[in-house]
Amino acid sequence: MFYWSLSQGLNLPEKRSSLLRLLWKKRAQVAFIQETHFRSSSIPKLSDRHFPYVYHSTSSDVKAKGVSMLISNAISWDPIDSCTNGAGRYLFVKGKLAGTLVTLASVYAPNTVQVGFLSRALRALEDFTEGMLILGGDFNLVLDPRVDSSKGQTSLPHSALSKLKELLFSYQLVDAWRILHPSSRDYTFFSHPHNSYSRLDYFLLNHARLDHFTRAEIDPITFSDHALISISLSFPTFQTRAWHWQLNDSFLQDLQVTSEIGKI
């Protein structure tokens, strides 16, 4: 699973092509993309032969916000249902991934009243979810200011942060990256005005499903002001595609090759 927030949007064809090449190079099987800035009346193409399955949540009036999800043809995918909030803030997709029933949820929280938004999104998600839940998104806040902010502080009131932690606990959701990196400091966002780093982007998993969870990484921040983050999950029903050797027929037209074969 890959997650990336792109603050400048993906309306330029060059950006979409670069993103698709990067995801293919990284061997991403599912990608959560934030801040696409697509308008619902004119969604550009964000798919290719490697990523034929694509879902969008867009804003109807302006080129802002926007959440998309891409699924690779390298893994089997049988869709069941999808749900959006109609404002480009969240996208829920449900289906069988490698034969396992999953709900993929991507959220993009506003930079104010984040806890209220996440509470409403989780209520909607609770009614939609079936199977294993994988929730990724830009929460626009830090879960633990002591280790998730380079300055060790946050503008979010302590009461709001406590409420958020209680909310996640009630849904039995845990921070996947922090599970594997309990004391590490790494960040997903750099704020130029505040000259500070913070970890605003998360993958959350139900703690009962952590036995499927094997890896979590944060890439260096490059051409976006958010870092690409990734997690790996093992599905008991997943089987890699068998590779079959096949003779290149053009060799049979090569006189030297056919001569050598005749000597065997």
C-alpha positions as CSV (number, residue, x, y, z in Angstrom):
1,M,0.0,0.0,0.0
2,F,1.3,3.4,-0.9
3,Y,0.0,6.8,0.3
4,W,1.0,10.2,-1.0
5,S,-0.3,13.7,-0.6
6,L,0.5,16.1,-3.6
7,S,-0.2,19.7,-2.5
8,Q,0.0,21.1,-6.1
9,G,-2.5,18.7,-7.6
10,L,-2.4,16.4,-10.6
11,N,-4.0,18.4,-13.4
12,L,-0.9,18.5,-15.5
13,P,-0.4,15.5,-17.7
14,E,3.3,15.4,-16.9
15,K,2.6,15.0,-13.2
16,R,0.1,12.2,-13.8
17,S,2.6,10.4,-16.0
18,S,5.4,10.9,-13.5
19,L,3.2,9.6,-10.7
20,L,2.2,6.4,-12.6
21,R,5.8,5.7,-13.5
22,L,6.9,6.1,-9.9
23,L,4.2,3.8,-8.6
24,W,5.1,1.2,-11.1
25,K,8.8,1.5,-10.3
26,K,7.9,1.1,-6.6
27,R,5.8,-1.9,-7.4
28,A,2.8,-0.4,-5.7
29,Q,-0.3,-2.6,-5.7
30,V,-2.7,-0.1,-4.1
31,A,-2.0,3.6,-4.0
32,F,-3.9,6.3,-2.0
33,I,-3.4,9.7,-3.6
34,Q,-4.4,13.0,-1.8
35,E,-4.9,16.5,-3.1
36,T,-5.5,15.6,-6.7
37,H,-7.4,18.9,-7.2
38,F,-9.7,17.3,-9.8
39,R,-13.1,18.8,-10.5
40,S,-16.0,16.3,-10.7
41,S,-17.1,17.7,-14.1
42,S,-13.7,17.2,-15.7
43,I,-11.7,14.4,-14.2
44,P,-8.5,13.7,-16.2
45,K,-7.3,10.2,-16.9
46,L,-5.2,8.7,-14.0
47,S,-4.7,5.2,-15.1
48,D,-2.6,3.1,-17.5
49,R,-2.0,-0.6,-18.3
50,H,-0.3,-1.2,-14.9
51,F,-3.0,0.6,-12.9
52,P,-6.4,-0.1,-14.6
53,Y,-8.6,0.4,-11.6
54,V,-9.0,4.0,-10.4
55,Y,-11.5,5.6,-8.0
56,H,-12.0,9.3,-7.3
57,S,-13.6,11.6,-4.7
58,T,-13.7,15.1,-6.1
59,S,-15.0,18.6,-5.4
60,S,-17.9,19.7,-7.6
61,D,-17.2,23.4,-7.8
62,V,-13.4,24.1,-7.5
63,K,-10.1,22.5,-8.3
64,A,-9.2,21.7,-4.7
65,K,-9.0,18.8,-2.3
66,G,-9.6,15.5,-4.0
67,V,-8.8,11.9,-3.2
68,S,-8.0,9.1,-5.6
69,M,-7.2,5.4,-5.3
70,L,-5.4,3.2,-7.8
71,I,-5.1,-0.5,-7.9
72,S,-2.6,-2.5,-9.9
73,N,-3.2,-5.4,-12.2
74,A,-0.4,-7.2,-10.4
75,I,-2.9,-8.2,-7.8
76,S,-6.4,-9.6,-8.3
77,W,-9.2,-7.2,-7.5
78,D,-12.9,-7.9,-7.4
79,P,-14.8,-4.6,-6.6
80,I,-17.9,-4.7,-4.5
81,D,-18.8,-1.1,-3.6
82,S,-17.5,2.5,-3.2
83,C,-18.5,5.6,-1.3
84,T,-17.5,9.2,-1.2
85,N,-18.6,12.3,0.7
86,G,-19.0,14.4,-2.5
87,A,-16.5,17.0,-1.4
88,G,-13.2,15.4,-2.2
89,R,-12.5,14.6,1.5
90,Y,-12.8,10.9,1.7
91,L,-13.1,7.8,-0.5
92,F,-14.1,4.3,0.7
93,V,-13.7,1.3,-1.6
94,K,-14.7,-2.3,-0.8
95,G,-13.8,-5.6,-2.6
96,K,-11.7,-8.7,-2.6
97,L,-8.0,-8.0,-2.8
98,A,-6.1,-11.2,-3.6
99,G,-9.1,-13.1,-2.5
100,T,-9.4,-11.3,0.9
101,L,-12.3,-9.1,1.7
102,V,-11.0,-5.6,2.4
103,T,-12.2,-2.1,2.9
104,L,-9.8,0.6,1.6
105,A,-10.4,4.0,3.1
106,S,-8.6,7.2,2.2
107,V,-9.3,10.5,4.1
108,Y,-8.0,14.1,3.6
109,A,-8.8,16.1,6.7
110,P,-9.2,19.9,6.6
111,N,-6.6,22.0,8.5
112,T,-9.2,23.1,11.1
113,V,-11.8,21.1,13.1
114,Q,-9.9,17.9,12.1
115,V,-11.2,15.8,15.0
116,G,-14.8,16.6,14.2
117,F,-14.2,15.7,10.5
118,L,-12.5,12.4,11.4
119,S,-15.3,11.5,13.8
120,R,-17.9,11.9,11.1
121,A,-15.8,10.1,8.6
122,L,-15.2,7.1,10.9
123,R,-19.0,6.9,11.6
124,A,-19.7,6.7,7.9
125,L,-16.9,4.2,7.5
126,E,-18.2,2.0,10.3
127,D,-21.4,1.4,8.4
128,F,-19.5,0.7,5.1
129,T,-16.7,-1.5,6.3
130,E,-16.5,-5.2,5.7
131,G,-13.5,-7.5,6.1
132,M,-10.0,-6.0,6.8
133,L,-9.9,-2.2,7.1
134,I,-7.0,-0.3,5.8
135,L,-7.3,3.4,6.5
136,G,-4.8,5.9,5.1
137,G,-4.8,9.7,4.9
138,D,-3.6,13.2,5.6
139,F,-5.0,14.0,9.1
140,N,-3.5,17.5,9.1
141,L,-2.5,16.9,12.7
142,V,0.1,15.0,14.7
143,L,-1.0,12.1,16.9
144,D,1.9,12.5,19.4
145,P,3.5,15.9,19.4
146,R,6.5,14.7,21.4
147,V,7.8,12.5,18.6
148,D,5.7,13.4,15.6
149,S,6.7,17.1,15.4
150,S,10.3,18.4,15.2
151,K,9.4,21.1,17.7
152,G,7.7,18.7,20.0
153,Q,4.4,20.7,20.1
154,T,1.2,21.2,18.2
155,S,-1.4,24.0,17.8
156,L,-4.2,21.4,18.4
157,P,-5.7,21.8,21.9
158,H,-4.8,19.0,24.3
159,S,-8.5,18.2,24.8
160,A,-9.0,17.7,21.1
161,L,-5.9,15.5,20.9
162,S,-7.2,13.4,23.8
163,K,-10.6,13.1,22.1
164,L,-9.0,11.9,18.9
165,K,-7.0,9.2,20.8
166,E,-10.2,8.0,22.5
167,L,-11.9,8.0,19.1
168,L,-9.2,5.8,17.5
169,F,-9.2,3.5,20.5
170,S,-13.0,3.1,20.3
171,Y,-12.6,1.9,16.7
172,Q,-9.6,-0.2,17.7
173,L,-7.4,1.6,15.1
174,V,-3.6,1.9,15.6
175,D,-0.9,3.8,13.8
176,A,0.8,1.2,11.6
177,W,4.2,3.0,11.2
178,R,4.5,3.7,15.0
179,I,3.9,0.0,15.7
180,L,7.2,-0.9,13.9
181,H,9.0,2.2,14.9
182,P,8.0,2.8,18.5
183,S,10.7,5.4,19.4
184,S,11.8,6.7,16.0
185,R,11.4,10.2,14.7
186,D,10.5,10.6,11.1
187,Y,8.3,13.1,9.3
188,T,6.0,13.3,6.3
189,F,5.6,17.1,5.9
190,F,7.7,20.2,6.0
191,S,6.2,23.6,6.7
192,H,8.2,26.4,5.3
193,P,6.4,29.2,7.2
194,H,7.1,27.4,10.5
195,N,10.4,25.8,9.5
196,S,9.3,22.6,11.1
197,Y,8.7,18.9,10.2
198,S,5.7,16.8,11.3
199,R,4.1,13.5,10.7
200,L,0.7,14.3,9.4
201,D,0.1,11.3,7.1
202,Y,-0.9,7.9,8.5
203,F,-1.9,4.3,7.8
204,L,-4.3,3.0,10.5
205,L,-5.1,-0.7,10.9
206,N,-7.4,-2.6,13.3
207,H,-5.2,-4.0,16.0
208,A,-6.8,-7.5,15.5
209,R,-5.4,-7.5,12.0
210,L,-1.8,-6.7,12.8
211,D,-0.7,-10.3,12.1
212,H,-1.0,-9.4,8.4
213,F,1.2,-6.3,8.8
214,T,4.9,-6.7,7.9
215,R,6.5,-3.3,6.9
216,A,6.1,0.5,7.1
217,E,8.4,3.1,5.5
218,I,8.6,6.8,5.0
219,D,10.4,8.0,1.9
220,P,12.4,11.2,1.7
221,I,10.4,14.3,0.8
222,T,11.1,15.1,-2.9
223,F,9.0,17.2,-5.3
224,S,5.9,17.3,-3.0
225,D,5.9,18.9,0.4
226,H,4.6,15.5,1.7
227,A,6.6,12.3,1.8
228,L,5.5,9.1,0.2
229,I,4.7,6.4,2.9
230,S,4.1,2.7,2.3
231,I,3.1,-0.4,4.2
232,S,3.2,-4.1,3.3
233,L,0.6,-6.6,4.2
234,S,0.5,-10.3,3.7
235,F,-2.7,-11.9,2.6
236,P,-3.1,-15.7,3.2
237,T,-4.9,-16.1,-0.1
238,F,-2.3,-14.2,-2.2
239,Q,-0.2,-16.1,-4.6
240,T,2.4,-14.5,-6.9
241,R,1.9,-15.0,-10.5
242,A,3.8,-18.1,-11.9
243,W,6.5,-17.3,-14.4
244,H,6.8,-19.5,-17.4
245,W,9.8,-19.6,-19.7
246,Q,9.0,-19.4,-23.4
247,L,11.3,-19.9,-26.3
248,N,11.9,-16.8,-28.4
249,D,10.7,-18.1,-31.8
250,S,13.1,-15.7,-33.7
251,F,16.0,-18.0,-32.6
252,L,14.6,-20.7,-35.0
253,Q,15.3,-18.3,-37.9
254,D,18.9,-18.0,-37.0
255,L,21.0,-20.4,-39.1
256,Q,23.8,-20.5,-36.5
257,V,21.4,-21.5,-33.8
258,T,19.6,-24.2,-35.9
259,S,23.0,-25.5,-36.9
260,E,24.1,-25.9,-33.3
261,I,20.8,-27.5,-32.4
262,G,21.3,-30.1,-35.2
263,K,24.6,-31.1,-33.7
264,I,23.0,-32.1,-30.4
